[in-house]
């Protein structure tokens, strides 16, 4: 379905990708791994049409889409779930999902079925349908981001760091949803910080190093060779799979929703506590006057 053939990508004079090649078959789930700065996000952005390669080609079902805009790539059945979610915080959950259906807006008859499917995957979103996205917890926002990407009914889903900054129980539920979507026939190219988690849920994997593919193979083979993985991935933060064995109440681990302005979405998305108010600086102390020495001090 997807074929990336020897692409080079530049940001101005700086080259980010060097002859990257990979492929994803229909219905397959493939991992794209690498240390920070290896080129994973750039690869996904190139596939989805946000960046044009300077050399090489990206093909969907044999068609060269390297020069197509992102909105045209979406119409070919590709959806991109970006790192950081990129939601519209002042719009409601339902309104964000409607925007995910924009490329298929002429097919009004199928909208109800799509949004019901998203609510089936993430029942919490149905409960929050009329709530502003920016007031939800970080985990709920990530569920919404996944749901919005799926609203177009993609045949290929590009996922960038779905677990970033989330509690283990939320990560587990998101991967369960991705597995269900994959079983329904949607191919997935997954960028993930938890290496072992990514390899356990995929059939094949590619490892990027400094903008090049340095390893490719079956996920179970890479999982069985930690020395090989460590040689290219190093001591990555989050390399071990999060422990989700102990049941956790989602209402406990997720902080209470707070009201934010449009200028504060980043703090809500990360699930971080509101920044402390800066203290007022203290007024400088006045120096004490020194007594002149008396004749007896000598």
DRENPATI-552116 format. One record per atom (N, C-alpha, C, CB): x, y, z. Coordinates in steps of 0.001 Angstrom, whole numbers, padded with zeros to 6 digits. Glycine has a CB too. Layout:
N
x/y/z
X/Y/Z
...
This chain:
298
x/y/z
000820/-001204/000000
000000/000000/000000
000859/001261/000000
-000930/000002/001205
001775/001351/000984
002676/002504/001070
004082/002075/000669
002675/003110/002504
004695/002875/-000188
006080/002629/-000580
006844/003951/-000537
006157/001983/-002001
007841/003998/000327
008733/005154/000411
010055/004726/-000204
008919/005657/001903
010449/005406/-001273
011590/004956/-002060
012712/005998/-002063
011152/004650/-003491
013731/005760/-001246
014980/006534/-001257
014750/008042/-001199
015777/006198/-002494
013974/008490/-000207
013685/009921/-000138
014778/010682/000628
012321/010150/000526
015105/011853/000105
015925/012839/000799
015009/013997/001174
017138/013323/-000091
015213/014554/002354
014418/015692/002797
015345/016744/003382
013348/015259/003835
015111/017995/002998
015910/019108/003500
015024/020122/004214
016676/019784/002351
015570/020720/005255
015013/021924/005852
015975/023058/005501
014818/021775/007424
015665/023756/004427
016608/024752/003947
017885/024056/003516
016898/025813/005032
019046/024520/003987
020307/023884/003598
020631/022620/004392
021430/024864/003758
019839/022328/005428
020125/021191/006311
019368/019955/005838
019748/021523/007775
020097/018873/005595
019459/017628/005165
019068/016802/006378
020396/016820/004241
017786/016385/006421
017253/015635/007564
017134/014147/007282
015901/016181/007955
016803/013773/006042
016689/012363/005660
017613/012056/004498
015238/012010/005292
018221/010865/004554
019181/010459/003548
018768/009112/002948
020598/010380/004152
018076/009135/001817
017728/007905/001117
016887/006932/001914
018953/007227/000695
015903/007420/002648
015057/006554/003476
014086/005772/002603
014284/007384/004525
014043/004475/002809
013108/003596/002086
012401/002699/003095
013855/002735/001003
011094/002546/002924
010315/001624/003744
009002/001337/003045
010069/002200/005163
008305/000322/003495
006996/000009/002922
006078/-000556/003994
007134/-000988/001754
004796/-000337/003792
003751/-000868/004677
002697/-001506/003791
003124/000259/005595
002425/-002777/004023
001420/-003485/003243
000023/-003213/003808
001714/-005000/003229
-000991/-003487/003011
-002376/-003281/003438
-002656/-004101/004697
-003367/-003667/002304
-003235/-003463/005702
-003596/-004152/006930
-002445/-004455/007861
-004266/-005399/006599
-001250/-003962/007557
-000074/-004248/008378
000122/-003153/009425
001186/-004380/007496
000799/-003508/010522
001151/-002541/011560
002666/-002578/011722
000418/-002855/012924
003317/-001461/011385
004772/-001390/011314
005273/-000286/012236
005245/-001144/009861
006380/-000543/012934
006974/000436/013834
008108/001181/013138
007487/-000245/015111
008226/002466/013461
009342/003295/012996
010003/003863/014245
008861/004450/012007
011207/003382/014544
011879/003702/015795
013146/004502/015550
012204/002433/016560
013676/005063/016623
014913/005822/016522
015033/006790/017675
014983/006567/015197
016255/007217/017939
016490/008185/018998
015931/009543/018604
017986/008291/019312
015895/010467/019544
015432/011816/019248
016289/012440/018151
015460/012690/020515
015616/013060/017183
016339/013695/016091
016748/012767/014973
017533/014347/016619
016292/011506/015020
016692/010541/013989
015968/010761/012669
016436/009132/014472
014813/011450/012693
014079/011706/011457
012725/011040/011375
014886/011273/010312
012217/010539/012495
010947/009812/012483
009782/010725/012112
010693/009171/013846
009664/011847/012818
008567/012775/012544
008667/013347/011132
008562/013912/013572
009875/013645/010692
010061/014156/009324
009589/013135/008297
011542/014510/009072
009836/011861/008549
009376/010808/007627
007857/010794/007537
009888/009425/008082
007176/010855/008680
005712/010861/008664
005173/012104/007969
005162/010780/010089
005773/013245/008229
005318/014488/007611
005508/014462/006099
006060/015678/008208
006538/013789/005648
006767/013666/004202
005730/012747/003563
008185/013135/003923
005417/011651/004243
004417/010723/003709
003055/011393/003599
004317/009475/004592
002692/012209/004597
001360/012821/004611
001266/014083/003771
000965/013139/006019
002356/014496/003149
002300/015640/002242
002579/016981/002883
000981/015691/001609
002973/016992/004153
003298/018256/004815
004666/018783/004392
003257/018081/006327
005539/017870/003959
006864/018226/003458
007066/017495/002131
007996/017857/004497
007668/018163/001174
007971/017530/-000115
009411/017037/-000107
007738/018519/-001294
009650/015796/-000527
011037/015309/-000580
011813/015997/-001693
011067/013786/-000785
013098/016191/-001463
013944/016782/-002503
014402/015743/-003512
015154/017459/-001878
014410/014485/-003114
014705/013366/-004011
013899/012158/-003559
016236/013040/-004032
013754/011182/-004466
013011/009984/-004133
011519/010165/-004347
013281/009587/-002707
010741/009176/-003900
009304/009204/-004151
008536/008519/-003020
008985/008530/-005491
007314/009010/-002795
006354/008380/-001885
005180/007915/-002735
005885/009370/-000739
004830/006631/-002627
003749/006075/-003448
002675/005455/-002568
004298/005027/-004434
001422/005752/-002906
000263/005138/-002271
-000456/004325/-003331
-000686/006211/-001628
-000556/003025/-003113
-001167/002130/-004104
-000538/002313/-005482
-002679/002378/-004185
000781/002506/-005510
001507/002643/-006772
001508/004039/-007365
000940/001717/-007757
000744/004957/-006800
000664/006325/-007329
001662/007222/-006615
-000767/006892/-007177
002446/007964/-007367
003412/008890/-006790
002671/010097/-006217
004456/009335/-007852
002787/010284/-004890
002094/011387/-004223
003094/012410/-003678
001208/010851/-003082
004335/012338/-004113
005396/013173/-003551
005108/014658/-003691
006710/012853/-004215
004420/015041/-004750
004169/016463/-004999
002753/016887/-004616
004413/016779/-006459
001974/015983/-004049
000599/016319/-003687
000550/017059/-002356
-000260/015054/-003618
-000444/017920/-002206
-000655/018619/-000940
-001245/017654/000085
-001586/019846/-001134
-001175/018064/001361
-001654/017191/002431
-003133/016866/002287
-001402/017833/003779
-003957/017862/001884
-005391/017597/001777
-005711/016588/000678
-006140/018892/001517
-004888/016546/-000368
-005104/015561/-001430
-004652/014177/-000985
-004358/015974/-002707
-003604/014134/-000176
-003147/012842/000345
-004200/012239/001276
-001801/013001/001090
-004870/013084/002062
-005931/012606/002947
-007038/011936/002136
-006506/013769/003782
-007379/012528/001006
-008454/011967/000179
-008084/010611/-000413
-008804/012930/-000942
-006789/010279/-000418
-006349/008970/-000901
-006385/007913/000203
-004940/009071/-001474
-006834/008312/001404
-006987/007337/002481
-005870/007333/003497
-007102/005992/001907
-005152/008452/003648
-004058/008551/004618
-004432/009575/005678
-002716/008940/003921
-004304/009209/006948
-004548/010124/008059
-003303/010197/008923
-005772/009676/008899
-003022/011397/009427
-001801/011643/010206
-002194/012092/011604
-000893/012713/009517
-001807/011319/012616
-001994/011689/014010
-000678/012287/014494
-002430/010453/014888
-000575/013624/014585
000719/014246/014874
001087/014197/016349
000713/015676/014411
002359/014333/016615
002826/014485/017982
002302/015813/018534
004384/014421/018052
001776/015785/019751
001250/017005/020344
-000230/017229/020114
001993/018159/019821
-000886/016313/019399
-002352/016279/019235
-002909/017336/018310
-003003/016427/020556
-002512/018601/018459
-002939/019671/017548
-004468/019778/017468
-002362/019428/016146
-005126/019753/018614
-006575/019918/018657
-006945/021403/018608
-007156/019259/019926
-008244/021654/018411
-008778/023012/018523
-009372/023122/019927
-009864/023326/017391
-008651/023736/020873
-009053/023651/022285
-010373/024314/022606
-008006/024257/023133
-010784/025333/021849
-012026/026031/022167
-013248/025375/021531
-011933/027470/021721
-013024/024423/020623
-014130/023685/020022
-014468/022480/020885
-013782/023243/018584
-015701/022008/020778
-016121/020844/021555
-015532/019572/020973
-017648/020747/021599
-015694/018495/021715
-015255/017175/021247
-015926/016837/019917
-015574/016083/022303
-017236/017020/019855
-017959/016683/018628
-017512/017557/017457
-019466/016834/018844
-017259/018818/017711
-016820/019711/016636
-015440/019326/016118
-016805/021159/017122
-014543/018913/017005
-013235/018427/016568
-013368/017171/015709
-012345/018140/017779
-014281/016285/016096
-014497/015069/015310
-015092/015407/013943
-015420/014096/016067
-015986/016381/013895
-016556/016793/012613
-015476/017307/011656
-017617/017874/012833
-014505/018011/012196
-013414/018505/011355
-012587/017351/010792
-012515/019456/012152
-012485/016264/011550
-011784/015091/011039
-012503/014445/009872
-011603/014084/012135
-013796/014733/009737
-014608/014172/008643
-014667/015119/007444
-016033/013871/009138
-013967/016237/007496
-014105/017284/006476
-013831/016771/005065
-013167/018433/006786
-012827/015921/004896
-012487/015438/003548
-013601/014574/002959
-011180/014638/003586
-014531/014082/003807
-015646/013254/003337
-016996/013934/003558
-015629/011902/004044
-016988/015245/003721
-018194/015974/004122
-019354/015817/003152
-017877/017427/004270
-019069/015515/001892
-020159/015342/000922
-020930/014052/001162
-019607/015351/-000501
-020303/013098/001842
-020967/011825/002151
-021619/011942/003532
-019946/010621/002110
-022722/012674/003588
-023364/012949/004874
-023976/011705/005502
-024431/014002/004702
-024360/010771/004674
-025037/009581/005191
-024133/008721/006062
-025565/008755/004049
-022805/008812/005849
-021880/007951/006591
-021351/008601/007861
-020724/007568/005710
-021663/009878/008076
-021092/010592/009225
-021523/009967/010551
-021505/012066/009190
-022812/009695/010700
-023314/009152/011962
-022636/007827/012295
-024834/008963/011897
-022415/006993/011292
-021748/005715/011522
-020307/005880/011961
-021800/004877/010277
-019606/006872/011372
-018207/007102/011742
-018089/007589/013179
-017564/008116/010793
-018918/008560/013549
-018785/009112/014892
-019244/008104/015948
-019590/010410/015014
-020221/007259/015609
-020625/006197/016531
-019480/005205/016734
-021880/005468/016005
-018729/004949/015670
-017584/004033/015768
-016517/004615/016693
-016983/003755/014367
-016270/005915/016603
-015287/006554/017482
-015758/006494/018926
-015042/008018/017058
-017046/006721/019145
-017590/006651/020508
-017540/005220/021043
-019040/007176/020537
-017602/004243/020157
-017450/002841/020573
-016013/002586/021030
-017828/001874/019411
-015034/003127/020284
-013634/002941/020659
-013308/003679/021958
-012713/003426/019532
-013869/004879/022104
-013570/005726/023258
-014877/006235/023878
-012657/006919/022844
-015510/005434/024725
-016783/005857/025337
-016669/007176/026093
-017283/004784/026282
-015485/007465/026622
-015317/008719/027364
-015607/009932/026474
-013889/008814/027935
-015303/009841/025176
-015551/010966/024276
-017048/011241/024120
-014925/010694/022909
-017847/010194/024156
-019291/010393/024055
-019803/011145/025278
-020020/009039/023910
-019231/010841/026440
-019615/011543/027662
-019213/013017/027603
-018977/010871/028882
-018142/013311/026877
-017594/014669/026808
-017954/015376/025502
-016082/014627/026964
-018933/014877/024766
-019204/015357/023414
-019395/016865/023313
-020414/014678/022885
-020032/017465/024307
-020322/018902/024267
-019315/019731/025074
-021727/019157/024792
-018256/019098/025518
-017248/019783/026329
-016123/020314/025451
-016681/018836/027401
-015586/021473/025790
-014463/022046/025036
-013245/021146/025163
-014130/023476/025535
-012577/020892/024048
-011446/019965/024044
-010328/020423/024965
-010912/019802/022638
-010123/021738/025058
-009036/022257/025865
-009225/022109/027353
-008835/023663/025556
-010426/021743/027789
-010688/021580/029221
-010580/020121/029670
-012069/022117/029559
-010260/019217/028761
-010173/017805/029118
-008766/017459/029589
-010568/016922/027926
-008634/016293/030189
-007334/015818/030646
-006475/015438/029445
-007493/014615/031606
-005182/015239/029695
-004273/014879/028618
-004640/013570/027942
-002879/014793/029142
-005045/012576/028723
-005435/011286/028142
-006664/011388/027276
-005678/010280/029227
-007646/012153/027743
-008869/012333/026959
-008584/013096/025671
-009931/013071/027783
-007688/014063/025730
-007327/014791/024514
-006646/013883/023505
-006420/015966/024849
-005816/012957/023985
-005166/012036/023044
-006180/011086/022425
-004059/011235/023749
-007170/010652/023201
-008245/009843/022629
-008968/010611/021537
-009235/009411/023717
-009218/011888/021781
-009888/012722/020793
-009022/012880/019540
-010219/014097/021392
-007725/013045/019726
-006832/013174/018572
-006852/011914/017706
-005402/013464/019038
-006847/010748/018363
-006934/009486/017616
-008278/009394/016907
-006737/008271/018557
-009352/009728/017628
-010682/009670/017029
-010819/010598/015834
-011728/010014/018058
-010312/011792/015954
-010392/012740/014832
-009651/012216/013608
-009819/014104/015242
-008477/011605/013811
-007723/011037/012687
-008484/009902/012020
-006361/010538/013160
-009276/009173/012813
-010003/008020/012270
-011330/008405/011617
-010260/007015/013368
-011778/009631/011808
-013078/010045/011271
-013126/009981/009742
-013403/011457/011733
-012002/010150/009089
-011992/010107/007621
-012019/008678/007084
-010763/010829/007086
-011991/007684/007976
-011986/006292/007537
-010735/005926/006773
-013186/006018/006687
-009537/006213/007317
-008299/006005/006552
-007974/004540/006332
-007145/006665/007253
-007275/004292/005241
-006723/002959/004994
-005300/002850/005530
-006748/002638/003495
-004663/004013/005756
-003327/004072/006359
-003323/005163/007409
-002222/004333/005284
-002946/004806/008642
-002887/005751/009752
-001435/005927/010178
-003759/005269/010945
-000967/007183/010170
000383/007519/010627
000276/008032/012056
001064/008584/009688
000942/007366/012995
000800/007677/014420
002143/008125/014968
000267/006450/015214
002181/009350/015525
003426/009914/016044
003330/010093/017560
003741/011265/015358
004001/009202/018296
004131/009301/019761
002784/009386/020462
004965/010514/020129
001972/008355/020308
000637/008360/020903
000685/008310/022422
-000169/007193/020381
001776/007805/023002
001839/007614/024453
002507/008773/025183
002575/006341/024766
002941/009790/024472
003784/010832/025054
003102/011535/026231
004156/011853/023988
003717/011446/027399
003263/012169/028570
002013/011623/029240
003025/013551/028203
001626/010381/028926
000379/009833/029460
000628/008739/030489
-000478/009289/028333
-000365/008523/031331
-000292/007480/032343
-000391/006094/031693
-001409/007668/033388
000179/005056/032332
000196/003713/031742
-001176/003173/031360
000836/002767/032692
-002190/003389/032194
-003508/002844/031888
-004091/003496/030636
-004455/003040/033077
-003781/004769/030419
-004258/005465/029223
-003531/004938/027990
-004054/006994/029357
-002220/004740/028122
-001428/004190/027016
-001968/002819/026616
000069/004087/027410
-002286/001990/027612
-002811/000655/027336
-004127/000722/026563
-003011/-000115/028642
-005024/001631/026957
-006314/001741/026269
-006142/002255/024842
-007256/002668/027048
-005184/003158/024635
-004937/003676/023290
-004396/002587/022377
-003959/004853/023339
-003495/001758/022883
-002956/000673/022060
-004019/-000389/021780
-001743/000033/022750
-004910/-000612/022726
-006012/-001539/022466
-006887/-001021/021329
-006858/-001748/023738
-007130/000286/021327
-007930/000885/020258
-007217/000779/018922
-008236/002349/020572
-005900/001029/018908
-005142/000923/017657
-005135/-000512/017136
-003701/001414/017862
-005041/-001478/018043
-005087/-002879/017620
-006438/-003211/016987
-004817/-003811/018815
-007521/-002705/017577
-008847/-002954/017017
-008980/-002322/015637
-009936/-002414/017952
-008486/-001104/015496
-008521/-000428/014192
-007716/-001215/013166
-007974/001014/014308
-006571/-001738/013568
-005741/-002527/012662
-006426/-003829/012262
-004396/-002827/013310
-007104/-004476/013221
-007821/-005718/012898
-008947/-005459/011896
-008395/-006356/014179
-009485/-004247/011899
-010555/-003899/010956
-010022/-003625/009557
-011317/-002683/011456
-008679/-003623/009406
-008097/-003502/008071
-007285/-002252/007809
-009160/-003566/007087
-007200/-001338/008778
-006423/-000116/008588
-004948/-000391/008843
-006931/001005/009518
-004098/-000069/007876
-002656/-000199/008056
-002168/000939/008945
-001913/-000192/006684
-001138/000664/009770
-000633/001661/010720
000885/001706/010647
-001099/001341/012169
001423/002920/010528
002861/003157/010667
003039/003921/011970
003464/003956/009425
003713/003294/012926
003724/003759/014312
005097/004251/014743
003267/002652/015235
005170/005517/015137
006345/006066/015818
006028/006075/017302
006712/007515/015295
006908/005464/018120
006578/005285/019535
007834/005340/020394
005847/003954/019753
007728/006049/021542
008862/006189/022450
009132/004922/023247
008625/007338/023395
008085/004135/023550
008259/002885/024270
008596/001785/023262
006980/002526/025091
009885/001506/023128
010361/000609/022083
009762/-000786/022227
011881/000528/022112
009830/-001335/023425
009324/-002698/023614
007822/-002769/023368
009645/-003195/025026
007091/-001757/023761
005648/-001733/023522
005360/-001696/022025
005001/-000521/024223
006102/-000889/021292
005910/-000800/019845
006211/-002129/019159
006795/000300/019261
007287/-002779/019576
007675/-004040/018932
006693/-005164/019246
009078/-004445/019372
006073/-005125/020420
005106/-006160/020785
003805/-006034/019992
004808/-006091/022277
003509/-004854/019482
002239/-004636/018804
002381/-004537/017285
001597/-003386/019331
003563/-004749/016760
003780/-004632/015313
004407/-005899/014750
004671/-003423/014998
004305/-006057/013451
004876/-007238/012802
006294/-006990/012297
003994/-007674/011647
006566/-005757/011869
007902/-005396/011374
008294/-004039/011932
007940/-005376/009817
009584/-003721/011819
010055/-002441/012335
011238/-001939/011516
010445/-002566/013816
011331/-000616/011468
012484/000081/010896
013081/000946/011993
012084/000946/009639
014409/001027/012020
015094/001878/012980
015886/002926/012201
016028/001040/013921
015634/004191/012530
016342/005300/011910
017491/005757/012799
015382/006464/011632
018585/006122/012159
019715/006702/012864
020309/007815/012030
020774/005636/013183
020236/009039/012544
020772/010214/011858
020230/010354/010437
022287/010146/011822
018927/010105/010302
018275/010323/009017
018372/009178/008042
018833/011509/008392
018867/008022/008465
018992/006867/007579
018387/005633/008238
020470/006615/007217
017916/004693/007430
017449/003417/007953
018677/002560/008252
016481/002699/006942
018848/002221/009543
020024/001449/009942
019671/-000003/010254
020686/002091/011152
018412/-000275/010584
017958/-001647/010847
016545/-001787/010314
018017/-001994/012377
016252/-002899/009746
014878/-003266/009437
014726/-004768/009610
014486/-002829/007998
013534/-005222/010044
013336/-006647/010234
012050/-006925/010985
014513/-007250/010971
011855/-008184/011327
010670/-008564/012071
010766/-008057/013506
010482/-010088/012048
009657/-007579/014019
009655/-006986/015351
010106/-007985/016411
008267/-006461/015690
009660/-009224/016306
010014/-010204/017330
011509/-010504/017329
009227/-011491/017121
012154/-010397/016149
013599/-010614/016088
014341/-009454/016742
014059/-010788/014629
013881/-008241/016499
014512/-007080/017120
014283/-007072/018623
013980/-005790/016503
013110/-007511/019038
012792/-007570/020462
013684/-008571/021185
011322/-007936/020665
014103/-009620/020468
014948/-010656/021059
016424/-010275/021068
014767/-011954/020312
016759/-009106/020516
018154/-008682/020448
018310/-007305/021070
018654/-008674/018992
018240/-007204/022406
018348/-005889/023056
019696/-005219/022824
018112/-006029/024543
020781/-006024/022660
022091/-005426/022417
022108/-004672/021095
023181/-006501/022424
021473/-005262/020066
021416/-004623/018757
020601/-003340/018822
020821/-005579/017717
019483/-003396/019529
018647/-002213/019655
019362/-001110/020424
017335/-002564/020341
020043/-001491/021505
020725/-000490/022320
021849/000187/021547
021277/-001128/023588
022455/-000528/020613
023549/000042/019842
023085/001232/019009
024164/-001016/018944
021809/001207/018593
021294/002282/017745
020359/003223/018485
020577/001700/016560
019664/002700/019499
018704/003526/020219
019271/004109/021496
017483/002729/020537
020335/003501/022034
020927/004018/023256
019998/003838/024432
021282/005476/023097
020326/004532/025501
019495/004488/026707
018387/005506/026557
020333/004764/027994
017328/005129/025839
016227/006043/025578
015319/006129/026784
015437/005604/024349
014864/007323/027063
013863/007484/028106
012575/006838/027642
013642/008979/028451
011999/005979/028502
010767/005307/028135
011010/004068/027304
009875/006244/027391
012269/003547/027315
012543/002370/026507
011781/001163/027010
014024/002074/026491
011641/001069/028335
010886/-000043/028896
009399/000207/028758
011254/-000263/030362
008664/-000875/028596
007215/-000771/028471
006606/-000278/029767
006607/-002117/028078
005648/000648/029720
005014/001104/030954
004254/-000018/031614
004082/002274/030682
004287/-000050/032931
003619/-001099/033686
002158/-000754/033857
004286/-001304/035049
001312/-001460/033115
-000125/-001206/033207
-000867/-002398/033806
-000693/-000880/031829
-000108/-003297/034485
-000740/-004503/035008
-001701/-004188/036146
000316/-005484/035481
-001321/-003250/037005
-002177/-002922/038139
-003307/-002006/037698
-001363/-002263/039262
-004557/-002378/037955
-005675/-001529/037537
-005644/-000190/038252
-007007/-002229/037800
-005878/000859/037508
-005848/002209/038042
-007129/002911/037641
-004605/002988/037542
-007693/003657/038559
-008883/004435/038258
-008496/005646/037430
-009606/004865/039549
-009030/005719/036227
-008670/006801/035313
-008996/008153/035918
-009391/006637/033979
-010059/008218/036721
-010425/009497/037307
-009389/009942/038335
-011807/009410/037952
-008645/008970/038892
-007647/009317/039893
-006374/009816/039243
-007346/008123/040781
-005917/009115/038196
-004633/009475/037592
-004746/010685/036704
-004082/008321/036801
-005949/010983/036207
-006113/012156/035357
-006553/013333/036206
-007132/011888/034227
-005882/014443/036078
-006246/015595/036870
-007602/016123/036451
-005194/016680/036748
-008243/016876/037307
-009552/017433/037001
-009442/018437/035868
-010167/018090/038243
-010445/018490/034975
-010404/019465/033891
-010374/020880/034433
-011599/019286/032965
-009632/021724/033729
-009553/023121/034111
-009912/023972/032922
-008156/023480/034640
-010367/025157/033178
-010721/026085/032116
-009471/026819/031671
-011811/027081/032580
-009248/026847/030365
-008063/027501/029825
-008458/028415/028705
-007036/026482/029343
-007589/029336/028410
-007779/030188/027244
-007072/029568/026066
-007263/031618/027500
-007283/030140/024886
-006653/029597/023687
-005149/029675/023759
-007142/030324/022463
-004606/030541/024606
-003157/030701/024702
-002515/029657/025593
-002824/032072/025217
-003363/028776/026262
-002816/027828/027212
-002979/026364/026838
-003435/028052/028511
-003200/025990/025566
-003466/024577/025261
-002308/023660/025587
-003812/024425/023816
-001067/024137/025467
000076/023258/025665
000115/022721/027085
001370/023990/025347
-000223/023563/028063
-000184/023113/029448
-001228/022056/029707
-000383/024276/030392
-002410/022180/029078
-003469/021194/029280
-003119/019899/028583
-004812/021723/028771
-002574/019982/027351
-002264/018782/026593
-001242/017926/027314
-001759/019144/025213
-000280/018536/027955
000755/017778/028630
000296/017203/029954
001950/018639/028848
-000878/017670/030448
-001353/017211/031739
-000606/017833/032894
-001250/015734/031820
000194/018879/032626
000975/019489/033688
000110/020385/034548
002135/020279/033110
000520/020563/035787
-000203/021456/036680
000016/022891/036234
000247/021262/038147
-000945/023788/036534
-000771/025185/036153
000486/025758/036768
-001981/026009/036569
001164/026615/036015
002402/027204/036490
002137/028076/037708
003070/028020/035381
003059/028052/038656
002913/028866/039854
003038/030342/039502
003961/028473/040909
002277/031158/040232
002338/032584/039985
003668/033124/040503
001147/033312/040649
004328/033972/039733
005615/034498/040197
005427/035375/041420
006309/035290/039083
006375/035264/042327
006316/036077/043522
006765/037509/043214
007183/035463/044630
006220/038450/043982
006652/039823/043822
008054/039982/044400
005662/040793/044500
008931/040650/043657
010295/040813/044180
010295/041649/045456
011205/041468/043123
011143/041264/046362
011256/042004/047611
011943/043346/047378
012025/041183/048655
011523/044341/048144
012181/045639/048054
013568/045529/048654
011358/046740/048769
014551/046144/048033
015923/046047/048565
016018/046694/049942
016930/046713/047601
016787/046076/050785
016970/046610/052136
017857/047858/052103
017586/045536/053064
017508/048805/052976
018324/050004/053085
019552/049697/053929
017514/051174/053695
020726/050121/053464
021939/049844/054263
021904/050604/055572
023213/050219/053477
022360/049960/056610
022403/050588/057921
023518/051635/057975
022605/049528/059018
023196/052757/058625
024220/053806/058773
025245/053371/059802
023580/055163/059187
026509/053529/059458
027583/053134/060361
027997/054316/061244
028796/052607/059561
028209/054074/062526
028634/055126/063437
030081/055484/063167
028448/054695/064900
030423/056770/063215
031823/057161/063061
032639/056666/064242
031953/058687/062924
033850/056209/063994
034659/055680/065121
034960/056765/066130
035981/055071/064610
034877/056424/067419
035198/057360/068497
036662/057241/068868
034311/057105/069730
037128/058173/069681
038530/058193/070059
038888/057013/070949
038862/059489/070760
037851/056446/071610
038127/055297/072498
038302/054013/071727
037008/055124/073507
037811/053978/070431
037914/052744/069652
039345/052446/069258
037050/052829/068411
040196/053441/069274
041574/053208/068894
042258/052371/069962
042318/054538/068679
